[in-house]
């Protein structure tokens, strides 16, 4: 039962807050996640699209917030579609927004199937900037078996940290996860809880050998939300009291934003 937990509360939960979060709450969250041995903390996006500070994850800003040492690797996500113009990767835009690795160690590259042809070029740029890279195929429930195979064929020689699928619409059953993860090139999963199966799907992924599992605190995320980080932590070992106050605060935030 050895797997890494990636918490993406601020990135996925940002859809409700316009990626704006109280600084002290973020500090408390990161410290609590770190003390509970979360392996990767995804703080938000680096995006050219307008939004709050965690939509941009400016390195200077993040350094001013996370002004303490953490054991976990800090990460951000980019959407491939944001960096493609006229069917070409916009290299100057990437290099304008994403600077050489500093406080961040990992970049996650998210794409739908019709965007996977851009992945190798984008990954090479990010790796040259010093990042470890995770790739994430979105909308997996709408993706055919041969399309998943095309995705893993494209990503298999890119020296990636993880190759993910994302159940963006919360439409998978555990039997679907089992079938998809027969493709052993896939070792990460991001689940949504539309049918109340997010945790069950994570457990099946772990049973099939997945080594990277996403969660968000209290499940706060796009749509109905995600598997909860606290469930994953409890399954893997246990949680300490540092996280309990954060859980209470994020539950109140979920209620506020509906």
C-alpha positions as CSV (number, residue, x, y, z in Angstrom):
1,X,0.0,0.0,0.0
2,X,2.8,2.4,-0.9
3,X,1.5,5.4,-2.8
4,X,2.1,9.1,-2.8
5,X,-0.7,11.6,-2.0
6,X,-1.0,14.8,-4.0
7,X,-3.2,17.4,-2.4
8,X,-4.7,19.9,-4.9
9,X,-7.1,21.7,-2.6
10,X,-6.0,25.2,-3.6
11,X,-5.9,24.4,-7.3
12,X,-9.2,22.5,-7.6
13,X,-11.0,24.5,-4.8
14,X,-10.0,27.7,-6.5
15,X,-12.8,27.2,-9.0
16,X,-15.1,28.4,-6.2
17,X,-12.9,31.2,-4.8
18,X,-11.5,32.6,-8.1
19,X,-8.2,31.2,-6.7
20,X,-8.2,33.7,-3.8
21,X,-7.4,32.3,-0.3
22,X,-6.5,33.9,3.0
23,X,-2.8,33.9,3.4
24,X,-2.8,32.6,7.0
25,X,-5.2,29.8,6.0
26,X,-2.9,28.8,3.2
27,X,0.1,28.7,5.6
28,X,-1.9,26.7,8.0
29,X,-3.0,24.3,5.3
30,X,0.5,23.7,3.9
31,X,1.9,23.2,7.4
32,X,-0.8,20.7,8.3
33,X,-0.5,18.8,5.1
34,X,3.2,18.7,5.4
35,X,3.1,17.5,9.0
36,X,0.7,14.7,7.9
37,X,3.2,13.6,5.3
38,X,1.4,14.6,2.1
39,X,3.9,14.1,-0.6
40,X,3.0,16.8,-3.1
41,X,1.1,20.0,-2.5
42,X,-0.3,21.6,-5.7
43,X,-0.9,25.3,-5.0
44,X,-2.7,26.3,-8.1
45,X,-2.2,27.1,-11.7
46,X,0.4,29.1,-13.7
47,X,-2.0,30.5,-16.3
48,X,-2.3,33.4,-18.6
49,X,-6.1,33.5,-17.8
50,X,-7.3,36.2,-15.4
51,X,-7.9,35.0,-11.8
52,X,-6.7,35.3,-8.3
53,X,-3.1,34.8,-7.1
54,X,-3.4,31.0,-7.0
55,X,-4.4,31.1,-10.7
56,X,-1.0,32.7,-11.3
57,X,1.2,31.2,-8.6
58,X,3.8,33.9,-9.2
59,X,7.0,32.6,-7.6
60,X,7.7,35.8,-5.7
61,X,4.2,35.7,-4.2
62,X,4.4,32.0,-3.3
63,X,7.8,32.6,-1.7
64,X,6.2,35.3,0.5
65,X,3.4,33.0,1.6
66,X,5.4,29.8,2.0
67,X,8.2,31.4,3.9
68,X,9.1,28.2,5.8
69,X,10.6,24.9,5.0
70,X,8.3,22.0,3.9
71,X,9.2,18.4,3.2
72,X,6.6,18.0,0.5
73,X,7.3,19.0,-3.1
74,X,5.3,22.1,-4.2
75,X,3.6,21.9,-7.6
76,X,1.5,23.8,-10.0
77,X,-0.7,22.9,-13.0
78,X,-0.9,24.2,-16.5
79,X,-3.7,23.4,-19.1
80,X,-2.3,22.7,-22.5
81,X,-5.0,24.6,-24.2
82,X,-3.8,27.8,-22.5
83,X,-0.5,27.6,-24.2
84,X,-1.5,26.6,-27.8
85,X,-2.2,29.2,-30.5
86,X,-3.1,28.4,-34.1
87,X,-2.3,24.7,-33.5
88,X,1.3,25.5,-32.2
89,X,2.8,25.6,-28.8
90,X,3.3,29.2,-27.8
91,X,6.8,28.9,-26.5
92,X,7.4,32.6,-25.6
93,X,4.2,32.6,-23.5
94,X,5.3,29.5,-21.6
95,X,8.7,31.1,-20.9
96,X,7.1,34.4,-19.9
97,X,4.8,32.9,-17.3
98,X,6.9,29.9,-16.1
99,X,10.4,30.7,-14.8
100,X,13.2,28.3,-14.0
101,X,12.4,26.0,-11.0
102,X,12.7,27.7,-7.6
103,X,10.2,27.1,-4.9
104,X,8.2,24.8,-7.2
105,X,9.6,21.4,-8.0
106,X,6.8,19.8,-10.1
107,X,4.6,21.0,-12.9
108,X,1.5,19.0,-13.9
109,X,0.5,19.3,-17.6
110,X,-3.3,18.7,-18.1
111,X,-4.7,17.9,-21.5
112,X,-7.8,16.5,-23.2
113,X,-7.3,13.8,-25.8
114,X,-7.4,16.2,-28.7
115,X,-4.5,18.1,-27.2
116,X,-2.0,15.3,-26.4
117,X,0.1,15.9,-29.5
118,X,1.4,19.1,-27.8
119,X,2.6,17.3,-24.7
120,X,6.1,16.3,-25.7
121,X,7.2,19.8,-26.7
122,X,5.7,21.3,-23.6
123,X,7.2,18.7,-21.3
124,X,10.7,19.2,-22.9
125,X,10.5,23.0,-22.2
126,X,9.4,22.4,-18.6
127,X,12.1,19.9,-18.0
128,X,14.7,22.2,-19.4
129,X,13.5,24.8,-16.9
130,X,14.3,22.3,-14.1
131,X,10.9,20.9,-13.3
132,X,9.8,17.3,-12.8
133,X,6.6,16.8,-14.8
134,X,3.4,15.0,-14.3
135,X,1.0,14.5,-17.2
136,X,-2.7,14.3,-16.7
137,X,-5.3,13.1,-19.3
138,X,-8.6,14.7,-18.5
139,X,-12.1,13.5,-19.2
140,X,-11.1,9.9,-19.1
141,X,-14.7,8.7,-19.1
142,X,-15.1,10.1,-22.6
143,X,-11.9,8.7,-23.9
144,X,-11.7,5.4,-25.9
145,X,-9.3,2.6,-25.1
146,X,-7.3,3.2,-28.2
147,X,-7.1,6.9,-27.3
148,X,-5.8,6.1,-23.8
149,X,-3.1,3.9,-25.5
150,X,-2.2,6.8,-27.8
151,X,-1.7,9.0,-24.7
152,X,0.5,6.5,-23.0
153,X,2.5,5.9,-26.2
154,X,3.1,9.6,-26.4
155,X,4.2,10.0,-22.8
156,X,6.1,6.7,-22.2
157,X,9.5,8.0,-23.2
158,X,9.3,11.5,-21.7
159,X,10.9,10.7,-18.3
160,X,7.8,11.8,-16.4
161,X,7.3,11.6,-12.6
162,X,3.8,10.3,-13.1
163,X,1.2,9.5,-15.9
164,X,-2.3,10.4,-14.7
165,X,-5.8,9.9,-15.7
166,X,-8.5,12.3,-14.4
167,X,-12.1,11.3,-13.9
168,X,-13.2,14.8,-14.6
169,X,-16.9,14.0,-14.6
170,X,-17.0,11.5,-11.8
171,X,-18.4,8.9,-14.1
172,X,-16.1,5.9,-13.5
173,X,-17.0,2.8,-11.6
174,X,-14.2,0.7,-9.9
175,X,-14.5,-1.8,-12.7
176,X,-13.7,1.0,-15.2
177,X,-10.6,2.0,-13.2
178,X,-9.5,-1.7,-13.1
179,X,-9.9,-1.9,-16.9
180,X,-8.1,1.4,-17.6
181,X,-5.2,0.6,-15.3
182,X,-4.5,-2.6,-17.0
183,X,-2.4,-0.2,-19.0
184,X,0.6,-0.2,-16.6
185,X,2.0,3.0,-18.1
186,X,-0.6,4.8,-16.0
187,X,0.3,5.3,-12.3
188,X,-1.8,8.2,-11.1
189,X,-5.5,9.0,-10.7
190,X,-7.5,12.2,-10.0
191,X,-11.1,11.4,-9.0
192,X,-14.4,13.3,-8.7
193,X,-17.2,12.2,-6.5
194,X,-20.4,12.7,-8.6
195,X,-21.6,9.2,-7.9
196,X,-20.0,8.9,-4.5
197,X,-17.3,6.6,-5.8
198,X,-14.2,8.8,-5.7
199,X,-12.7,6.9,-2.7
200,X,-13.7,3.5,-4.1
201,X,-12.1,4.4,-7.4
202,X,-8.9,5.4,-5.6
203,X,-8.8,2.1,-3.7
204,X,-9.2,0.2,-6.9
205,X,-6.4,2.3,-8.6
206,X,-4.1,1.5,-5.6
207,X,-5.1,-2.2,-5.9
208,X,-4.0,-2.0,-9.6
209,X,-0.6,-0.5,-8.7
210,X,-1.2,3.3,-8.9
211,X,1.4,5.1,-7.0
212,X,0.1,8.7,-7.1
213,X,-3.4,9.6,-5.8
214,X,-5.0,13.0,-5.7
215,X,-7.2,14.5,-3.0
216,X,-8.5,17.8,-1.7
217,X,-9.2,18.7,1.9
218,X,-12.9,18.1,2.6
219,X,-13.2,17.2,-1.1
220,X,-13.4,20.9,-2.0
221,X,-13.0,20.9,-5.8
222,X,-14.7,21.6,-9.1
223,X,-18.3,20.3,-9.5
224,X,-19.3,18.1,-6.6
225,X,-15.6,17.8,-5.5
226,X,-13.0,15.2,-5.0
227,X,-12.0,12.3,-2.8
228,X,-11.0,13.9,0.5
229,X,-7.3,14.1,1.4
230,X,-8.2,13.1,4.9
231,X,-9.7,9.8,3.7
232,X,-6.5,9.0,1.8
233,X,-4.3,9.9,4.8
234,X,-6.4,7.8,7.1
235,X,-6.3,4.9,4.7
236,X,-2.5,5.2,4.3
237,X,-1.7,5.7,8.1
238,X,-3.5,8.2,10.3
239,X,-3.9,11.9,10.6
240,X,-2.8,14.2,13.4
241,X,-4.6,17.0,15.0
242,X,-2.9,19.7,12.9
243,X,-5.3,19.0,10.1
244,X,-8.5,19.1,12.1
245,X,-8.8,22.9,12.4
246,X,-8.1,23.2,8.7
247,X,-10.9,20.7,7.9
248,X,-13.3,22.7,10.0
249,X,-12.3,25.9,8.2
250,X,-12.6,24.4,4.7
251,X,-16.0,22.9,5.6
252,X,-17.2,26.4,6.5
253,X,-15.7,27.7,3.2
254,X,-17.6,24.9,1.3
255,X,-20.8,25.9,3.0
256,X,-20.2,29.6,2.2
257,X,-19.5,29.0,-1.5
258,X,-22.2,26.3,-1.9
